[in-house]
């Protein structure tokens, strides 16, 4: 071991040393990396390592000051800490502690530690289940046994207000205008608001003072947002910032939209957050950022490889000698030196690694595959390694990848006939956003049969305000004589299956005629039909009462609160109606669309894993019913823990294994797709489908006219402030631009095939055999569940 490495590793704790040795990597690759990194293979192991490091720190610092995160990322950290503390003397825990050289005889007294809340929305009632105060009370204090009397909380309910008024009275529209800090208040209400802001500002100053009087934070653990925010210190935050009341940026609002019940709510909310100076005030602080999944890889790279800059808040941690990033391999994927280390170990180097490196070089150098020179390859460490490991010339490598891309394009344009295709989507809209332009071509051959299935209810994507609008429309129609006459015809009877198709065709009639009234009537018919099914009630007077009850419910529920089961079902059924409309555009009726409503999907922050009887066997029964030759799946990489796409993939994989065993069918193809949440690198996909402007227009029109609950983009991506159809188009354009760079700018313009000449976008798919799909799902399971 070099002297340099000994100096670095001397800084490590026992837990860190153990996991660093397990990883086989360096702690920090200088000069590229500016903060030490420890990698683990998967999300649960990330939580376990972090929990053990926390216990180690508590053993060494009894009564210390701790500050811990909220959200989904700390899920396994929270569970592991609880497991260790509650089972301290059991043999399995003793062995786990000894493995990392911790003393099982020194159990930390969790009640001795002083807790500092990192951040909170403002204004918010902290009794709400989506407040961070509620989260820490549930997962840290009630679960672990921390002492509430030794904690610093951002309990918004306990911050004084002028005349003891409620925040709803002071901010009736939930908007806090921070310009009142520097201007005159022009009304009585504004004077109250100005006083309230001044009180909150003083609370923040006092909060900061109390942290400093404790000596600062001793152990800080945080996640990292899509823009790099730590706490709510968003991109651009001053590195000397302290606890304060601030607005957020779009990326943070989009990330918070699910918690708060929609982006329209999140955009109004301010936040109270400790500052970057607060986090780094104690020079001896142990400060750890945890991140899991490839979705975080870009911001992780930018936060670790850049010098200190306001643009990337986490770079402030370079001040601290005990600052670390704990990452899964997926989150570390784009760290340059670590990527080089992984590729260098490949023997022989994989074709995916070759293509990834060379295509990235194409984009960087703005040269086509056939134009890249040896000098270009040697200017980048990875492509220099490619030359060395393959023993080929740039011309040979470029030509091979060029030919491979041509082949993939040919596969994407080849006729598909006499196939039975089962299209599966984790959520409603996943299939259209993933590969609708391909479906445009597949449905033109009548020899193909199609069935569409959405695996989960999707109720979390429907806002209360949207449902309120639908119910108010229904209330009006219930006073319409012609509408009421349909009760006598048993039109709304759940047994009248044709009624669902009639609802859809009425909606499309309204769309064709540009009649909003006709469309509203169609939606109202389906809403009423769903209510009759859920409540098992077909008396029109009682149903009118139900409508009034639901109107009151949606008016009084705070946005983001978990709904009661029958409301979840009603929201989900309205999403199902939207999905049926999409496929009706292409001539499919409701018999070609299945709504699976898998039971693991319950709207909780930490969701359950799929179960055989509840989640796998229903998919198996559908496979037996459809007997597909092709099954499509959302083929996402490792995410930030088990999420819906991942769980659906695992349940589908298990169902296909059972189907293959029972039928002997092993010739089924799997088409993996990705959409607005994750993308394929061109090297990962093996089917490229050119997308015309016409196909883009179809996707836009279909999405905006079918998904009424999604038209206003209440739960958008942090990358784009608008409906997902626009983001999907943007991604397809970017993918086309990459392929165009690879093949040369004239390839598409001068191509003999009009479909290629018409391309302005590209969809990527990955076609797999069943055995390849099982291998992929198992590898993903290892990354996600420590299986």
ABEGO torsion letter per residue (X at the ends): XBAAAAAAAAABBAAAAAAAAAAGBBABBOAABABBBBBBABAAAAAAAAAAAAAAAAAABBGBBBBBBBEAAAAAAAAAAAAAAAAAABAAAAAAAAAAGBBAABBBBAAABBBBBABBBOBBBAABAABAAAAAAAAAAAAAGBBAAABBBBBAAABBBBGGBBAAAABAAGBBBAAAAABBBABAAAAAAAAAAAAAAAAAAAAAAAAAAAGEBABBBBBBBAAGBBEABBBGBBAABBBBBBBBBAAAAAAAAAAAGEAAAAAABBBBBBBAAAAAABAABBBBBBBBEAAAAAAAAAAAABBBBAABAAAAAAABAABBBBBBAAAAAABAAAAAAAAAABOBBBAAAAAAAAAAAAAAAGBBAAABBAAAAAABAAAAAAAAAAGBBAAAAAAAAAAAAAAAAAAAABBBBGBBBBBBBABBGAAAAAAAAAAAAAAABAABBBBBBBABAGAAABBAAAAAAAAAAAAAAAABAAAAAAAAAGAABAABAAAAAAAAAAAAAAAAAGBAAAAAAAAAAAAAAAAAAAAGBABAAAAAAAAAAAAAAAAABBBGBBBBAAAAAAAAAAAAAAAAAAAAAAGBBAAABBBAGBAABAGBABBBBBBAAAAAAAAAAAAAAAGBABBBBBBBBBBBEBBAAAAAAAAAAAAAAAAAAAAGBAABBBBBBBBAABBBBAAABABBBBBBAAAAAAAAAAAAAABAAAAAGABBBAABBEBAAAAAAAAAAAAAAAAAAAAEAAAAAABABAAAAABABBBBBBBBBAAAAAAAAAAAAAAAAGX
